[in-house]
Amino acid sequence: MNKYTEWLSMSTRLKTLKAKEMRVRKELCNEIFEGQTGALKKKFEEDGYKIQAESGVGYKIDEASLKAMWEEITETEAEVIDWKPALKLAAYKKLPTHMLIHECVTSKPSAPTLKVIKIEE
């Protein structure tokens, strides 16, 4: 088996396993937190296992809505918003090397991506 075939096989198995693990995790947590919603934590022992389960709630700002109503928001409401700078990469890459902003930007190699498709003969 060559490395491409090996990687393709492992990648397929990993995707399947991840999907199965998530399905079983959700089933178990649905049983553990039956009828409850929100951010929850439970620790208990059952069938010879120590179990720790957590259920969370994610929150996200709808930026378009926020911008549209920003002038109407109170100071107390505005204090719960954290404006985080984001790099506009295309524009940043066009800047001359002597610009001061370069001192504020760090970079690191990203994980490589790989796509392998078996050519059918």
Long-range contacts (C-beta under 8 A, 24 or more apart in sequence): 4-116, 5-118, 7-114, 7-116, 8-116, 8-118, 11-116, 28-53, 29-53, 29-55
